[in-house]
Amino acid sequence: MSSNPSDHGDTPQDPLSEMLARLFGGGGQAGGIDPQELAKAAGLPSDPNAMAMIFQQVQAMFSAPSDGPVNWQLAKDNARRVAAAGGDPSITASQAREVDEALHVAQMWLDPVTDFPSTTTLGRAWSRAEWVEATMDSWRRLTEPVAVSISQALSNAITTQMPEEMKSMMGGASSMLANMGGAMFGIQLGQAVGALSKEVLSSTDIGLPLSEGTMALLPTNVASFGEGLDVPDAEVRLYLAVREAAHARLFAHAPWLAAHLFGLIESYARGIHIDVSKIEEVARDIDPANPESIQEALAGGVFQPERTPAQDAALERLETALALVEGWVDEVTAAATSNLPSAQALREMIRRRRASGGPAEHTFASLVGLELRPRRLRDASALWAQLREERGIEGRDAIWQHPDLMPTSKDLDDPAGFSKRRELLDASDSDVDAALRRLLDGGFDTPEDDGAADSEDGTESRPDNGDGGSEGDGPDEHGSGDGSGKNGPSA
């Protein structure tokens, strides 16, 4: 890139046009970047209509006001465009009725297999666009810490690498550059959420309550999921309805759980660090006239966040929590659908689907740096089954009363030993509690209290030190007599 501003005659250009002219080489492909090659390098679609939509989004990115480092309205608009691409039919009255009936049956089937009662959660049939609208606030909560980090890193990298004469020319447009990274993130988030809308089957399909107080199925996606399974549509819908209703009961009767899961994700996201020096190093080596250099830079993981030990710990806790949620739902659903002919086949397919994730999930994972997948779903399901055998349904579900009662990753390693380990921990806690009560009661103030505590039940005698025994009659070795010897007068 030349360091001297080009002379385009007397007609002044706005700073953005001047910057883009420098970048792309004012004459289109001649001496600049082929837009199609740039699109390929950036992972953008080559279809002209899709590119036109993206250019409209870019124009909106610079013209629409943003209430933070990310243009969330742009993200939602883009998500809806992606959701509608290829068709997003409105929900028919027949589909709404089928979903409502399936959710009602699901509630009845769940009653005998869980201690959690039915909820007043509303049942819905959603189109993909309705799913986007209903869940976008949750996506914002999940991704905003990531967006802030990336926005700041990219803004710093851009302003650091920009030539001095370009900085002065940009003038008041510096604020635009400051928000550029976040706006680009918003577009990518919209792309990822829109792609997810074509894959998710229900409101809790990724294991999180993305829309509080709602049970919902997406009939269009459910139909696509059932294609080729050789299973009646009604059975597929009913099985998925049981899973959705089980999620709803769990999150309703463990009110701390949703905040716990979101908190783990937010904790992970806030620790994200983008290596600005790496971005600057790669930026120096990029030849704007050579699309291959851009592609190589992007493929090198220049924007990939660096994971810290604290993030690794948060990620392990998150994966364990997601596995426990999915494992409980898997176990309860299996019990509730025991009379459904296709239940076992559907259970195995859902397990594999949740463990591997789809293309849209991978896209989202690359965007925020973590995968919302219960990798240890089978281990967690085995743990909940073990607890049901040992404690019954009520005892199993009672574990959800408080986060301190929840199993750990070590418990997933050895489900059969969970109860024994918990008994040892409880016994240790009881010893600590007893010692604490004694300390608060002044029980450690005098040595005599120790002896009194030992002889409180009358079965233990004081040790004979030769100076503390009674001079008169004392109890014999069996403790016989009138009992006065136990607390006889001291010498």
C-alpha positions in Angstrom: 0.0 0.0 0.0 1.4 3.3 -1.0 2.1 5.9 1.7 1.3 8.8 -0.5 -2.3 9.9 -1.0 -3.5 9.6 -4.6 -4.6 12.6 -6.6 -8.1 12.2 -7.9 -8.5 15.7 -9.2 -10.4 18.5 -7.6 -13.4 16.4 -6.5 -13.0 15.5 -2.9 -13.6 12.0 -1.7 -15.0 11.0 1.7 -12.4 9.3 4.0 -14.0 5.8 3.7 -14.0 5.9 -0.1 -10.4 7.1 -0.1 -9.4 4.2 2.3 -11.2 1.6 0.2 -9.7 3.0 -3.0 -6.3 2.6 -1.5 -7.1 -0.9 -0.4 -8.7 -2.2 -3.6 -6.7 -0.1 -6.1 -9.3 2.3 -7.4 -9.5 0.6 -10.8 -11.4 -2.5 -9.7 -9.5 -5.7 -10.4 -6.7 -3.9 -12.1 -3.9 -3.6 -9.6 -6.3 -4.4 -6.8 -8.2 -7.3 -5.3 -10.7 -9.4 -7.3 -13.9 -9.1 -5.3 -14.8 -12.7 -6.0 -11.4 -13.8 -4.7 -11.8 -11.6 -1.7 -15.1 -13.2 -1.0 -13.7 -16.6 -1.3 -10.8 -15.7 1.0 -13.2 -14.3 3.6 -15.5 -17.3 3.4 -18.3 -15.2 1.9 -20.8 -16.6 -0.6 -20.0 -16.2 -4.3 -23.6 -15.9 -5.3 -24.3 -12.3 -6.6 -27.6 -12.0 -4.8 -26.1 -13.1 -1.5 -23.2 -10.7 -2.0 -25.6 -7.9 -2.7 -27.4 -8.7 0.6 -24.1 -8.5 2.4 -23.2 -5.2 0.8 -26.5 -3.8 2.0 -25.6 -5.0 5.5 -22.2 -3.3 5.2 -23.9 -0.1 4.2 -26.3 -0.5 7.2 -23.3 -1.2 9.4 -21.9 2.2 8.8 -25.2 4.2 8.7 -27.2 2.6 11.5 -26.6 3.7 15.1 -25.4 1.0 17.5 -26.0 0.8 21.3 -22.6 -0.7 22.0 -19.6 -2.4 20.4 -22.0 -4.5 18.3 -24.9 -3.6 16.1 -27.3 -6.1 17.5 -30.2 -5.0 15.3 -28.0 -5.7 12.3 -27.2 -9.2 13.8 -30.9 -10.0 14.2 -31.8 -8.7 10.7 -29.0 -10.8 9.2 -30.1 -13.9 11.2 -33.7 -13.5 9.9 -32.4 -13.1 6.3 -30.4 -16.3 6.7 -33.3 -18.1 8.3 -35.6 -17.1 5.4 -33.2 -18.1 2.7 -34.5 -21.3 1.0 -37.9 -20.9 2.5 -39.3 -20.5 6.0 -43.0 -21.3 5.8 -45.4 -19.8 8.4 -46.8 -22.2 10.9 -50.1 -23.6 9.9 -53.1 -24.2 12.2 -52.6 -28.0 11.7 -48.9 -27.8 12.8 -49.7 -25.7 15.8 -52.4 -28.2 16.9 -50.1 -31.2 16.4 -47.3 -29.6 18.5 -49.8 -28.6 21.2 -51.1 -32.2 21.4 -47.7 -33.7 21.5 -46.6 -31.4 24.4 -49.7 -32.3 26.3 -49.1 -36.0 25.9 -45.5 -35.5 26.9 -46.5 -33.9 30.1 -48.7 -36.9 31.0 -45.9 -39.4 30.2 -43.4 -37.5 32.3 -45.6 -37.4 35.5 -44.7 -40.9 36.7 -41.0 -40.8 35.9 -39.9 -37.5 37.6 -40.6 -35.8 40.9 -40.8 -32.5 39.2 -44.5 -31.6 38.6 -45.9 -30.3 35.3 -45.2 -26.6 34.7 -47.4 -23.8 33.4 -44.9 -23.2 30.6 -46.6 -22.3 27.3 -46.3 -24.6 24.3 -45.6 -23.1 20.9 -44.9 -24.1 17.3 -42.3 -21.8 15.8 -41.1 -20.9 12.4 -37.3 -20.3 12.0 -37.8 -16.6 12.1 -39.9 -16.8 15.3 -37.1 -18.9 16.9 -34.6 -16.1 16.0 -36.9 -13.4 17.5 -37.5 -15.4 20.7 -33.9 -16.4 21.3 -31.9 -13.3 20.2 -31.7 -11.7 23.6 -30.0 -14.9 24.9 -27.5 -14.9 22.1 -26.7 -11.4 22.9 -26.1 -12.3 26.5 -23.9 -15.2 25.5 -21.8 -13.5 22.9 -21.5 -9.8 24.1 -18.3 -10.4 26.2 -16.7 -12.1 23.1 -17.8 -9.2 20.9 -16.4 -6.6 23.2 -13.0 -8.4 23.3 -12.8 -8.9 19.5 -14.0 -5.4 18.8 -11.4 -3.8 20.9 -8.6 -6.0 19.6 -9.5 -5.3 15.9 -9.9 -1.6 16.5 -6.5 -1.4 18.2 -4.9 -3.4 15.4 -6.4 -1.2 12.7 -5.5 2.1 14.2 -2.0 0.8 15.0 -1.3 -0.2 11.5 -2.9 2.7 9.7 -0.4 5.2 8.2 -0.2 8.6 9.9 -1.6 10.5 6.9 -4.5 8.1 6.8 -5.2 8.7 10.5 -5.4 12.5 9.9 -7.5 12.0 6.8 -10.0 9.8 8.7 -10.7 12.6 11.2 -14.1 12.1 12.8 -14.4 8.6 11.3 -12.2 7.1 14.0 -15.3 6.2 16.0 -16.5 4.3 13.0 -13.3 2.3 13.0 -13.7 1.7 16.7 -17.0 0.0 16.1 -16.1 -1.8 12.8 -14.9 -5.0 14.5 -18.0 -5.3 16.6 -20.2 -4.6 13.6 -18.5 -7.3 11.6 -18.9 -9.6 14.6 -22.6 -8.8 14.6 -22.9 -9.8 10.9 -21.1 -13.1 11.6 -23.3 -13.7 14.7 -26.4 -13.2 12.6 -25.0 -15.6 10.0 -24.4 -18.2 12.8 -27.8 -17.8 14.5 -29.6 -17.9 11.2 -27.9 -21.1 10.3 -28.7 -22.6 13.7 -32.4 -21.7 13.1 -32.4 -24.2 10.2 -31.1 -27.1 12.4 -32.6 -26.7 15.9 -35.6 -28.8 16.7 -36.8 -27.1 19.9 -36.2 -24.1 22.2 -33.8 -26.1 24.4 -32.1 -28.1 21.7 -28.6 -26.9 22.6 -29.2 -27.5 26.3 -29.9 -24.0 27.3 -33.2 -22.2 28.0 -32.9 -19.7 25.2 -36.5 -18.5 25.6 -37.6 -18.5 29.3 -41.1 -19.7 30.1 -41.7 -21.4 26.7 -41.8 -24.9 25.3 -41.5 -24.9 21.5 -40.9 -27.2 18.6 -40.0 -26.1 15.0 -42.2 -28.3 12.8 -40.2 -27.6 9.6 -37.0 -28.7 11.2 -38.6 -31.6 12.9 -39.9 -32.8 9.6 -36.4 -32.5 8.0 -34.9 -34.4 11.0 -37.4 -37.3 10.5 -36.7 -37.7 6.8 -35.1 -41.0 6.1 -35.5 -42.4 9.6 -38.3 -44.8 8.7 -40.2 -43.6 11.8 -43.7 -42.2 11.7 -43.8 -38.4 11.9 -46.1 -38.5 15.0 -43.5 -40.6 16.9 -40.6 -38.3 16.1 -42.7 -35.3 17.1 -43.8 -37.0 20.4 -40.3 -38.1 21.3 -38.9 -34.6 20.8 -41.9 -33.1 22.7 -41.0 -35.3 25.7 -37.4 -34.0 25.6 -38.6 -30.4 25.4 -41.1 -30.9 28.3 -38.4 -32.6 30.4 -36.0 -29.6 29.8 -38.8 -27.2 30.8 -39.6 -29.1 34.0 -35.9 -29.2 35.0 -35.2 -25.5 34.4 -38.5 -24.5 36.1 -37.8 -26.5 39.3 -34.1 -25.8 39.5 -34.4 -22.0 39.2 -30.6 -21.6 39.8 -29.7 -23.8 36.9 -30.2 -21.3 34.0 -28.2 -18.6 35.7 -25.5 -21.1 36.5 -25.1 -22.2 32.9 -25.1 -18.7 31.5 -22.7 -17.6 34.2 -20.2 -20.3 33.2 -20.4 -19.2 29.6 -20.0 -15.5 30.5 -17.1 -16.3 32.8 -15.4 -18.2 29.9 -16.1 -15.4 27.4 -14.8 -12.6 29.6 -11.4 -14.2 29.7 -11.0 -14.2 26.0 -7.9 -12.5 24.8 -7.0 -11.7 21.2 -3.3 -11.4 20.6 -3.1 -8.0 19.0 0.6 -8.3 18.3 -0.1 -11.4 16.2 -2.7 -9.5 14.2 -0.3 -6.7 13.6 2.4 -9.1 12.5 0.1 -10.8 10.0 -1.2 -7.4 8.8 2.3 -6.3 7.9 2.8 -9.4 5.8 -0.4 -9.1 3.8 -0.2 -7.9 0.2 -3.5 -6.2 -0.5 -3.1 -7.0 -4.2 -2.7 -10.7 -3.5 -5.9 -12.5 -2.3 -3.9 -15.6 -1.5 -2.0 -13.8 1.2 -5.3 -12.7 2.8 -6.6 -16.3 2.6 -3.4 -17.7 4.2 -3.7 -15.1 7.1 -7.3 -16.0 7.8 -6.5 -19.7 7.7 -3.6 -19.3 10.1 -6.0 -18.7 13.0 -4.9 -15.1 13.5 -8.2 -14.2 15.2 -8.4 -17.3 17.3 -8.7 -16.5 21.0 -6.0 -17.7 23.3 -7.3 -20.0 26.0 -6.1 -19.4 29.6 -6.0 -22.0 32.4 -8.9 -20.3 34.1 -10.9 -20.7 30.9 -10.0 -24.3 30.6 -11.4 -24.8 34.2 -14.5 -22.9 33.3 -14.9 -24.9 30.1 -14.7 -28.2 32.0 -17.3 -27.0 34.5 -19.5 -25.9 31.6 -19.2 -29.2 29.7 -20.0 -31.2 32.9 -23.0 -29.0 33.6 -24.3 -29.4 30.1 -23.7 -33.2 30.2 -25.6 -33.4 33.5 -28.6 -31.5 32.0 -28.6 -33.6 28.9 -28.0 -36.8 30.7 -31.0 -36.2 33.1 -33.2 -35.4 30.1 -32.0 -38.4 28.3 -32.6 -40.7 31.2 -36.1 -39.3 32.0 -37.1 -39.3 28.4 -36.1 -42.9 28.0 -38.3 -43.9 31.0 -41.2 -41.8 29.7 -41.1 -43.2 26.2 -40.6 -46.8 27.1 -43.7 -47.8 25.3 -42.9 -45.8 22.1 -41.8 -48.3 19.5 -39.1 -46.1 17.9 -37.9 -44.6 21.2 -34.5 -46.5 21.4 -33.6 -45.6 17.8 -34.5 -42.0 18.3 -32.6 -41.9 21.6 -29.4 -43.1 19.9 -29.8 -40.7 17.1 -30.3 -37.7 19.4 -27.3 -38.8 21.5 -25.0 -38.8 18.4 -26.4 -35.6 17.1 -25.8 -33.8 20.4 -22.3 -35.3 20.8 -21.1 -34.4 17.3 -23.0 -31.1 16.6 -24.1 -29.9 13.2 -22.4 -27.5 10.8 -24.2 -24.5 12.3 -23.0 -25.5 15.8 -19.4 -25.6 14.5 -19.9 -22.2 13.0 -21.1 -20.8 16.3 -18.2 -22.5 18.1 -15.7 -20.9 15.8 -17.3 -17.5 16.5 -17.3 -17.6 20.3 -14.4 -20.0 20.9 -16.4 -22.8 22.7 -18.8 -25.6 21.8 -22.0 -26.0 23.7 -21.9 -29.8 23.5 -22.4 -32.3 26.3 -19.4 -34.5 25.4 -20.1 -36.8 28.3 -23.8 -37.3 27.8 -23.6 -41.1 28.1 -21.7 -41.0 31.3 -24.1 -38.5 32.8 -27.1 -40.6 31.7 -25.5 -43.6 33.4 -25.0 -41.6 36.6 -28.7 -40.5 36.8 -29.8 -44.1 36.1 -27.5 -45.3 38.9 -29.0 -42.7 41.3 -32.5 -43.7 40.4 -31.7 -47.3 41.3 -30.1 -46.3 44.6 -32.3 -43.5 45.8 -35.5 -43.7 43.7 -37.0 -41.0 41.5 -37.4 -38.5 44.4 -33.9 -39.0 45.7 -32.4 -38.6 42.2 -34.2 -35.4 41.4 -33.5 -33.9 44.9 -29.9 -33.5 43.8 -31.0 -30.5 41.6 -32.0 -28.6 44.7 -28.7 -26.7 45.0 -25.6 -26.4 42.8 -23.4 -27.6 45.7 -25.1 -31.0 45.4 -24.3 -31.5 41.8 -22.0 -34.3 40.6 -18.6 -33.4 39.3 -16.5 -34.6 36.3 -15.0 -37.2 38.7 -18.4 -38.5 39.4 -19.0 -39.0 35.7 -15.8 -41.1 35.7 -17.3 -43.4 38.3 -21.1 -43.2 38.6 -21.3 -46.2 40.9 -19.1 -44.6 43.5 -21.0 -41.3 43.7 -23.1 -42.1 46.7 -20.2 -43.5 48.7 -18.1 -40.4 48.0 -20.9 -38.2 48.9 -21.4 -40.0 52.2 -17.8 -39.5 53.1 -18.0 -35.8 52.2 -21.2 -35.4 54.3 -19.5 -37.2 57.3 -16.6 -34.8 57.0 -18.9 -31.8 56.9 -20.8 -33.1 60.0 -17.5 -33.3 61.9 -16.7 -29.7 60.9 -20.1 -28.5 61.9 -19.9 -30.2 65.3 -16.5 -28.7 65.9 -17.8 -25.3 64.9 -20.8 -25.5 67.2 -18.5 -26.5 70.1 -16.2 -23.6 69.4 -19.1 -21.2 69.3 -20.5 -22.6 72.6 -17.1 -22.2 74.3 -16.5 -25.9 74.4 -12.8 -25.5 73.8 -12.2 -22.9 76.5 -11.3 -25.3 79.4 -9.7 -28.7 79.5 -12.5 -29.9 81.9 -15.0 -29.5 79.1 -13.2 -32.2 77.1 -13.6 -34.7 79.8 -17.2 -33.7 80.5 -18.0 -34.2 76.8 -16.5 -37.6 76.8 -18.4 -38.8 79.9 -21.7 -37.1 79.0 -23.5 -40.4 78.4 -22.3 -42.0 81.7 -20.4 -44.9 80.1 -17.0 -43.4 80.2 -15.0 -42.9 83.4 -12.4 -40.2 84.0 -8.8 -41.3 83.8 -7.2 -41.8 87.2 -4.3 -39.4 87.5 -3.9 -40.0 91.2 -5.0 -36.5 92.1 -8.5 -36.2 90.8 -10.2 -39.4 92.0 -12.5 -39.7 95.0 -11.2 -40.7 98.4 -14.3 -42.7 99.3 -16.3 -45.4 97.6 -16.2 -45.2 93.8 -17.9 -47.2 91.1 -16.6 -50.6 90.4 -15.3 -51.5 87.0 -18.8 -52.2 85.7 -20.1 -48.8 86.8 -22.3 -50.3 89.6 -23.3 -48.5 92.7 -25.5 -45.5 93.2 -23.9 -43.5 90.4 -22.4 -41.0 92.7 -18.9 -42.1 91.9 -19.2 -40.8 88.3 -19.3 -37.3 89.5 -18.1 -37.8 93.1 -16.5 -34.9 95.0 -12.9 -34.2 94.1 -10.2 -34.7 96.5 
